[in-house]
Amino acid sequence: MARDYLFSSSQGDTALTRLIATAEKATGFMKGAPGEPLPGWHRPGQDNRGFLEQLYRRLEASYPQAGPPFYAVRLYTNLTWQPAYLAVIAVHLHGALPDLGSLAQNQRGIYVDGYRLAPGPQHRDETEALIARAGAELRAFADGIFTEVNAVTRLRPVPALRLLAERMLGLMVRLRHFQPHLGLGEQQRFCALWLEAMGLTGHGDLEVIALPDGRDVAIVNRKGCCLDYLAMPETLCASCPKQKKALRIARQRDNAMAELETRQD
């Protein structure tokens, strides 16, 4: 039976502190705090044009040869990575969902890094129901960022959706790192549920490969490109679809083996 309910306000404050701590521990790099946004921070629903224009100028100064398509992609991915991480961690590790619409984000140089969430009630439910709720909220958040980016520069809809799918696929690969007990079948099922909830089915998927020791792992089979090669010529991500399939799989297999060895040390 579904158990959809809200934490009370006081419980929500405690739950938010716990979520922020969980995100930092799970990733080792997420920096968050409870509270309202600070001056100059990005927050959904306010006029964020100045925030995006400043980030665009910084990207342009750092990578003058890369060009507007790269800057547009970086604006979008910079502002969607933290909410995506928080949504997945909230659902699968924390077991409750805050209001993602209250997420404020900070700018550090050419990156968006650091966030604040307003204290308040959190929804607790079965994992599948939380995925549906979080996926819808995250897609709405990302659609808002897409609109903001296109007020500053041009980003086409399909590439944006593929970038968002790539982020979620990467998180679904990491999900088994966050929860080592998770079976491969459950990992794939959760991935399908997230993609469906976000309207991203068909924009990429997980692919299962075998490691030399016989273990099966999931890797990213994406359709979009982050355009990093425009800023760093001759550099392609391990999962980049511009590579030949054999090379893409081999590079991700090497990464998976290195990750497993690190976890065993």
C-alpha atoms as a printed R data frame, in Angstrom:
    type eleno elety resid chain resno      x       y       z
1   ATOM     1    CA   MET     A     1  0.000   0.000   0.000
2   ATOM     2    CA   ALA     A     2  1.296   3.465  -0.854
3   ATOM     3    CA   ARG     A     3  2.224   5.605   2.129
4   ATOM     4    CA   ASP     A     4  2.190   9.123   0.727
5   ATOM     5    CA   TYR     A     5  2.482  11.699   3.496
6   ATOM     6    CA   LEU     A     6  4.349  14.826   4.501
7   ATOM     7    CA   PHE     A     7  6.810  15.410   7.268
8   ATOM     8    CA   SER     A     8  5.657  18.193   9.584
9   ATOM     9    CA   SER     A     9  7.541  21.493   9.359
10  ATOM    10    CA   SER     A    10  9.789  20.701  12.329
11  ATOM    11    CA   GLN     A    11 10.400  17.175  11.061
12  ATOM    12    CA   GLY     A    12 11.048  18.646   7.601
13  ATOM    13    CA   ASP     A    13 13.811  20.873   8.976
14  ATOM    14    CA   THR     A    14 15.541  17.854  10.494
15  ATOM    15    CA   ALA     A    15 14.955  15.825   7.340
16  ATOM    16    CA   LEU     A    16 16.478  18.566   5.182
17  ATOM    17    CA   THR     A    17 19.643  18.637   7.302
18  ATOM    18    CA   ARG     A    18 19.828  14.855   6.957
19  ATOM    19    CA   LEU     A    19 19.329  14.995   3.168
20  ATOM    20    CA   ILE     A    20 22.089  17.580   2.735
21  ATOM    21    CA   ALA     A    21 24.450  15.453   4.838
22  ATOM    22    CA   THR     A    22 23.485  12.317   2.887
23  ATOM    23    CA   ALA     A    23 24.186  14.025  -0.453
24  ATOM    24    CA   GLU     A    24 27.602  15.213   0.723
25  ATOM    25    CA   LYS     A    25 28.555  11.801   2.097
26  ATOM    26    CA   ALA     A    26 27.330   9.888  -0.961
27  ATOM    27    CA   THR     A    27 29.107  12.092  -3.494
28  ATOM    28    CA   GLY     A    28 31.984  13.615  -1.600
29  ATOM    29    CA   PHE     A    29 31.518  16.916  -3.442
30  ATOM    30    CA   MET     A    30 27.976  18.284  -3.028
31  ATOM    31    CA   LYS     A    31 27.940  21.414  -0.854
32  ATOM    32    CA   GLY     A    32 24.541  22.435   0.451
33  ATOM    33    CA   ALA     A    33 22.895  24.286   3.295
34  ATOM    34    CA   PRO     A    34 19.339  24.880   4.506
35  ATOM    35    CA   GLY     A    35 17.924  28.344   3.989
36  ATOM    36    CA   GLU     A    36 16.719  30.906   1.498
37  ATOM    37    CA   PRO     A    37 18.881  31.888  -1.508
38  ATOM    38    CA   LEU     A    38 21.656  34.384  -0.972
39  ATOM    39    CA   PRO     A    39 21.965  37.550  -3.119
40  ATOM    40    CA   GLY     A    40 23.093  36.788  -6.658
41  ATOM    41    CA   TRP     A    41 22.105  33.129  -6.518
42  ATOM    42    CA   HIS     A    42 19.946  31.377  -9.110
43  ATOM    43    CA   ARG     A    43 16.458  30.346  -8.107
44  ATOM    44    CA   PRO     A    44 13.547  29.090 -10.241
45  ATOM    45    CA   GLY     A    45 10.807  31.636 -10.770
46  ATOM    46    CA   GLN     A    46 12.916  34.769 -10.420
47  ATOM    47    CA   ASP     A    47 14.701  36.841 -13.059
48  ATOM    48    CA   ASN     A    48 17.932  34.871 -13.549
49  ATOM    49    CA   ARG     A    49 19.093  36.504 -16.783
50  ATOM    50    CA   GLY     A    50 21.990  38.331 -15.119
51  ATOM    51    CA   PHE     A    51 23.175  35.075 -13.527
52  ATOM    52    CA   LEU     A    52 23.204  33.292 -16.885
53  ATOM    53    CA   GLU     A    53 24.805  36.189 -18.743
54  ATOM    54    CA   GLN     A    54 27.625  36.338 -16.227
55  ATOM    55    CA   LEU     A    55 28.230  32.602 -16.494
56  ATOM    56    CA   TYR     A    56 28.153  32.879 -20.300
57  ATOM    57    CA   ARG     A    57 30.791  35.633 -20.243
58  ATOM    58    CA   ARG     A    58 33.013  33.574 -17.968
59  ATOM    59    CA   LEU     A    59 32.712  30.521 -20.229
60  ATOM    60    CA   GLU     A    60 33.443  32.665 -23.277
61  ATOM    61    CA   ALA     A    61 36.556  34.107 -21.616
62  ATOM    62    CA   SER     A    62 37.802  30.669 -20.521
63  ATOM    63    CA   TYR     A    63 37.105  28.899 -23.828
64  ATOM    64    CA   PRO     A    64 37.110  31.588 -26.564
65  ATOM    65    CA   GLN     A    65 37.521  29.008 -29.331
66  ATOM    66    CA   ALA     A    66 34.588  26.822 -28.244
67  ATOM    67    CA   GLY     A    67 31.707  28.927 -29.566
68  ATOM    68    CA   PRO     A    68 28.075  29.626 -28.590
69  ATOM    69    CA   PRO     A    69 26.777  26.009 -28.907
70  ATOM    70    CA   PHE     A    70 29.267  24.911 -26.234
71  ATOM    71    CA   TYR     A    71 28.374  27.840 -23.958
72  ATOM    72    CA   ALA     A    72 24.667  27.030 -24.306
73  ATOM    73    CA   VAL     A    73 25.244  23.400 -23.353
74  ATOM    74    CA   ARG     A    74 27.375  24.390 -20.362
75  ATOM    75    CA   LEU     A    75 24.726  26.826 -19.111
76  ATOM    76    CA   TYR     A    76 22.130  24.072 -19.224
77  ATOM    77    CA   THR     A    77 24.217  21.279 -17.720
78  ATOM    78    CA   ASN     A    78 25.636  23.565 -15.012
79  ATOM    79    CA   LEU     A    79 22.154  24.396 -13.763
80  ATOM    80    CA   THR     A    80 20.671  20.899 -13.987
81  ATOM    81    CA   TRP     A    81 23.330  18.670 -12.429
82  ATOM    82    CA   GLN     A    82 22.691  19.556  -8.771
83  ATOM    83    CA   PRO     A    83 18.887  19.142  -8.893
84  ATOM    84    CA   ALA     A    84 19.354  15.815 -10.709
85  ATOM    85    CA   TYR     A    85 21.771  14.507  -8.080
86  ATOM    86    CA   LEU     A    86 19.539  15.724  -5.250
87  ATOM    87    CA   ALA     A    87 16.434  14.142  -6.740
88  ATOM    88    CA   VAL     A    88 18.071  10.714  -7.103
89  ATOM    89    CA   ILE     A    89 19.727  10.842  -3.685
90  ATOM    90    CA   ALA     A    90 16.496  12.038  -2.046
91  ATOM    91    CA   VAL     A    91 14.509   9.165  -3.530
92  ATOM    92    CA   HIS     A    92 16.950   6.278  -3.227
93  ATOM    93    CA   LEU     A    93 19.110   7.114  -0.211
94  ATOM    94    CA   HIS     A    94 17.047   9.555   1.849
95  ATOM    95    CA   GLY     A    95 13.583   8.124   1.177
96  ATOM    96    CA   ALA     A    96 11.755  11.452   0.979
97  ATOM    97    CA   LEU     A    97 11.492  14.340  -1.472
98  ATOM    98    CA   PRO     A    98 11.834  18.064  -0.709
99  ATOM    99    CA   ASP     A    99 10.425  20.797  -2.908
100 ATOM   100    CA   LEU     A   100 12.964  20.970  -5.742
101 ATOM   101    CA   GLY     A   101 11.388  24.233  -6.823
102 ATOM   102    CA   SER     A   102 12.968  25.900  -3.788
103 ATOM   103    CA   LEU     A   103 16.496  24.953  -4.884
104 ATOM   104    CA   ALA     A   104 18.860  27.930  -5.098
105 ATOM   105    CA   GLN     A   105 22.263  27.527  -6.779
106 ATOM   106    CA   ASN     A   106 25.546  29.380  -6.537
107 ATOM   107    CA   GLN     A   107 28.041  30.290  -9.248
108 ATOM   108    CA   ARG     A   108 31.764  29.703  -8.742
109 ATOM   109    CA   GLY     A   109 33.830  30.798 -11.709
110 ATOM   110    CA   ILE     A   110 32.703  28.828 -14.770
111 ATOM   111    CA   TYR     A   111 30.760  26.326 -12.658
112 ATOM   112    CA   VAL     A   112 27.500  26.206 -10.757
113 ATOM   113    CA   ASP     A   113 28.427  24.630  -7.455
114 ATOM   114    CA   GLY     A   114 26.735  24.916  -4.071
115 ATOM   115    CA   TYR     A   115 23.045  24.997  -3.243
116 ATOM   116    CA   ARG     A   116 20.508  25.981  -0.617
117 ATOM   117    CA   LEU     A   117 17.079  24.485   0.034
118 ATOM   118    CA   ALA     A   118 14.337  26.173   2.003
119 ATOM   119    CA   PRO     A   119 13.219  24.132   5.036
120 ATOM   120    CA   GLY     A   120  9.749  22.697   4.684
121 ATOM   121    CA   PRO     A   121  7.671  19.540   4.411
122 ATOM   122    CA   GLN     A   122  8.986  16.531   2.515
123 ATOM   123    CA   HIS     A   123  7.017  13.804   0.752
124 ATOM   124    CA   ARG     A   124  7.606  10.214   1.776
125 ATOM   125    CA   ASP     A   125  6.201   7.338  -0.286
126 ATOM   126    CA   GLU     A   126  7.120   4.064  -1.958
127 ATOM   127    CA   THR     A   127 10.191   4.330  -4.185
128 ATOM   128    CA   GLU     A   128  8.228   4.006  -7.422
129 ATOM   129    CA   ALA     A   129  5.814   6.779  -6.436
130 ATOM   130    CA   LEU     A   130  8.692   9.020  -5.354
131 ATOM   131    CA   ILE     A   131 10.401   8.480  -8.708
132 ATOM   132    CA   ALA     A   132  7.229   9.525 -10.522
133 ATOM   133    CA   ARG     A   133  6.918  12.657  -8.401
134 ATOM   134    CA   ALA     A   134 10.609  13.564  -8.462
135 ATOM   135    CA   GLY     A   135 10.900  12.875 -12.190
136 ATOM   136    CA   ALA     A   136  8.014  15.223 -12.981
137 ATOM   137    CA   GLU     A   137  9.464  17.954 -10.727
138 ATOM   138    CA   LEU     A   138 12.939  17.538 -12.184
139 ATOM   139    CA   ARG     A   139 11.666  17.720 -15.762
140 ATOM   140    CA   ALA     A   140  9.732  20.901 -14.936
141 ATOM   141    CA   PHE     A   141 12.874  22.343 -13.345
142 ATOM   142    CA   ALA     A   142 14.964  21.468 -16.416
143 ATOM   143    CA   ASP     A   143 12.336  22.906 -18.777
144 ATOM   144    CA   GLY     A   144 12.554  26.165 -16.841
145 ATOM   145    CA   ILE     A   145 16.327  26.198 -17.247
146 ATOM   146    CA   PHE     A   146 15.918  25.493 -20.974
147 ATOM   147    CA   THR     A   147 13.690  28.568 -21.309
148 ATOM   148    CA   GLU     A   148 16.180  30.710 -19.382
149 ATOM   149    CA   VAL     A   149 19.104  29.541 -21.514
150 ATOM   150    CA   ASN     A   150 17.223  30.375 -24.696
151 ATOM   151    CA   ALA     A   151 16.672  33.920 -23.447
152 ATOM   152    CA   VAL     A   152 20.453  34.341 -23.502
153 ATOM   153    CA   THR     A   153 21.619  32.081 -26.346
154 ATOM   154    CA   ARG     A   154 20.274  29.222 -28.458
155 ATOM   155    CA   LEU     A   155 19.850  25.625 -27.306
156 ATOM   156    CA   ARG     A   156 17.709  23.262 -29.344
157 ATOM   157    CA   PRO     A   157 15.092  21.075 -27.581
158 ATOM   158    CA   VAL     A   158 16.261  17.594 -28.626
159 ATOM   159    CA   PRO     A   159 19.916  18.107 -27.649
160 ATOM   160    CA   ALA     A   160 18.734  19.497 -24.308
161 ATOM   161    CA   LEU     A   161 16.594  16.429 -23.640
162 ATOM   162    CA   ARG     A   162 19.483  14.152 -24.555
163 ATOM   163    CA   LEU     A   163 21.782  16.038 -22.194
164 ATOM   164    CA   LEU     A   164 19.241  15.602 -19.416
165 ATOM   165    CA   ALA     A   165 18.895  11.907 -20.256
166 ATOM   166    CA   GLU     A   166 22.675  11.543 -20.174
167 ATOM   167    CA   ARG     A   167 22.744  13.040 -16.679
168 ATOM   168    CA   MET     A   168 20.114  10.614 -15.455
169 ATOM   169    CA   LEU     A   169 21.819   7.630 -17.093
170 ATOM   170    CA   GLY     A   170 25.079   8.549 -15.390
171 ATOM   171    CA   LEU     A   171 23.244   8.749 -12.080
172 ATOM   172    CA   MET     A   172 21.601   5.388 -12.687
173 ATOM   173    CA   VAL     A   173 25.066   3.881 -13.206
174 ATOM   174    CA   ARG     A   174 26.174   5.510  -9.950
175 ATOM   175    CA   LEU     A   175 23.065   4.223  -8.192
176 ATOM   176    CA   ARG     A   176 24.716   0.841  -7.806
177 ATOM   177    CA   HIS     A   177 27.736   2.562  -6.280
178 ATOM   178    CA   PHE     A   178 25.461   4.382  -3.835
179 ATOM   179    CA   GLN     A   179 23.665   1.102  -3.060
180 ATOM   180    CA   PRO     A   180 26.042  -1.835  -3.696
181 ATOM   181    CA   HIS     A   181 23.347  -4.340  -2.717
182 ATOM   182    CA   LEU     A   182 21.187  -3.236  -5.655
183 ATOM   183    CA   GLY     A   183 20.814  -5.904  -8.325
184 ATOM   184    CA   LEU     A   184 21.382  -5.190 -11.998
185 ATOM   185    CA   GLY     A   185 17.731  -5.852 -12.795
186 ATOM   186    CA   GLU     A   186 16.541  -3.339 -10.193
187 ATOM   187    CA   GLN     A   187 19.051  -0.811 -11.468
188 ATOM   188    CA   GLN     A   188 17.628  -1.143 -14.987
189 ATOM   189    CA   ARG     A   189 14.037  -1.010 -13.709
190 ATOM   190    CA   PHE     A   190 14.645   2.163 -11.726
191 ATOM   191    CA   CYS     A   191 16.362   3.707 -14.745
192 ATOM   192    CA   ALA     A   192 13.343   2.991 -16.945
193 ATOM   193    CA   LEU     A   193 11.022   4.514 -14.328
194 ATOM   194    CA   TRP     A   194 13.081   7.716 -14.102
195 ATOM   195    CA   LEU     A   195 13.260   8.120 -17.866
196 ATOM   196    CA   GLU     A   196  9.523   7.531 -18.178
197 ATOM   197    CA   ALA     A   197  8.691   9.979 -15.380
198 ATOM   198    CA   MET     A   198 10.795  12.651 -17.079
199 ATOM   199    CA   GLY     A   199  9.546  12.039 -20.606
200 ATOM   200    CA   LEU     A   200 13.019  10.916 -21.675
201 ATOM   201    CA   THR     A   201 12.344   7.371 -22.849
202 ATOM   202    CA   GLY     A   202 14.160   6.824 -26.140
203 ATOM   203    CA   HIS     A   203 16.786   9.514 -25.525
204 ATOM   204    CA   GLY     A   204 19.327   6.993 -24.259
205 ATOM   205    CA   ASP     A   205 19.458   3.909 -22.061
206 ATOM   206    CA   LEU     A   206 21.647   1.681 -19.940
207 ATOM   207    CA   GLU     A   207 23.630  -1.044 -21.674
208 ATOM   208    CA   VAL     A   208 24.856  -4.185 -19.911
209 ATOM   209    CA   ILE     A   209 28.396  -5.416 -20.548
210 ATOM   210    CA   ALA     A   210 30.513  -8.195 -19.055
211 ATOM   211    CA   LEU     A   211 33.760  -7.527 -17.207
212 ATOM   212    CA   PRO     A   212 36.776  -9.831 -17.571
213 ATOM   213    CA   ASP     A   213 35.997 -11.413 -14.185
214 ATOM   214    CA   GLY     A   214 32.518 -12.416 -15.380
215 ATOM   215    CA   ARG     A   215 30.526  -9.737 -13.575
216 ATOM   216    CA   ASP     A   216 27.905  -7.778 -15.511
217 ATOM   217    CA   VAL     A   217 27.691  -4.006 -15.137
218 ATOM   218    CA   ALA     A   218 25.560  -1.263 -16.637
219 ATOM   219    CA   ILE     A   219 27.136   1.491 -18.729
220 ATOM   220    CA   VAL     A   220 25.711   4.556 -20.456
221 ATOM   221    CA   ASN     A   221 24.426   4.278 -24.007
222 ATOM   222    CA   ARG     A   222 23.658   7.885 -24.794
223 ATOM   223    CA   LYS     A   223 22.508   9.711 -27.907
224 ATOM   224    CA   GLY     A   224 23.630  13.268 -27.207
225 ATOM   225    CA   CYS     A   225 27.008  15.011 -27.103
226 ATOM   226    CA   CYS     A   226 28.140  17.503 -24.472
227 ATOM   227    CA   LEU     A   227 30.379  19.293 -27.034
228 ATOM   228    CA   ASP     A   228 33.364  19.304 -24.683
229 ATOM   229    CA   TYR     A   229 35.572  18.564 -27.684
230 ATOM   230    CA   LEU     A   230 34.907  22.122 -28.904
231 ATOM   231    CA   ALA     A   231 36.696  23.450 -25.831
232 ATOM   232    CA   MET     A   232 39.205  20.615 -25.515
233 ATOM   233    CA   PRO     A   233 39.980  19.395 -29.055
234 ATOM   234    CA   GLU     A   234 40.522  15.684 -29.568
235 ATOM   235    CA   THR     A   235 38.972  14.983 -26.167
236 ATOM   236    CA   LEU     A   236 35.841  12.844 -26.052
237 ATOM   237    CA   CYS     A   237 34.027  11.562 -22.975
238 ATOM   238    CA   ALA     A   238 34.219   7.832 -22.282
239 ATOM   239    CA   SER     A   239 30.544   7.436 -23.229
240 ATOM   240    CA   CYS     A   240 30.553   9.858 -26.180
241 ATOM   241    CA   PRO     A   241 28.439   8.562 -29.085
242 ATOM   242    CA   LYS     A   242 30.857  10.147 -31.588
243 ATOM   243    CA   GLN     A   243 33.280   7.291 -30.887
244 ATOM   244    CA   LYS     A   244 33.116   3.878 -32.470
245 ATOM   245    CA   LYS     A   245 30.988   1.544 -30.368
246 ATOM   246    CA   ALA     A   246 33.853  -0.792 -29.508
247 ATOM   247    CA   LEU     A   247 35.973   2.062 -28.170
248 ATOM   248    CA   ARG     A   248 33.059   3.536 -26.211
249 ATOM   249    CA   ILE     A   249 32.381   0.192 -24.542
250 ATOM   250    CA   ALA     A   250 36.069  -0.503 -23.880
251 ATOM   251    CA   ARG     A   251 36.595   2.881 -22.199
252 ATOM   252    CA   GLN     A   252 33.525   2.466 -20.010
253 ATOM   253    CA   ARG     A   253 34.550  -1.103 -19.155
254 ATOM   254    CA   ASP     A   254 37.933   0.197 -17.994
255 ATOM   255    CA   ASN     A   255 36.230   2.873 -15.905
256 ATOM   256    CA   ALA     A   256 33.876   0.333 -14.334
257 ATOM   257    CA   MET     A   257 36.761  -1.968 -13.405
258 ATOM   258    CA   ALA     A   258 38.728   0.926 -11.894
259 ATOM   259    CA   GLU     A   259 35.685   1.992  -9.891
260 ATOM   260    CA   LEU     A   260 35.172  -1.517  -8.527
261 ATOM   261    CA   GLU     A   261 38.830  -1.804  -7.581
262 ATOM   262    CA   THR     A   262 38.663   1.540  -5.759
263 ATOM   263    CA   ARG     A   263 35.615   0.430  -3.769
264 ATOM   264    CA   GLN     A   264 37.376  -2.784  -2.745
265 ATOM   265    CA   ASP     A   265 40.491  -0.992  -1.451
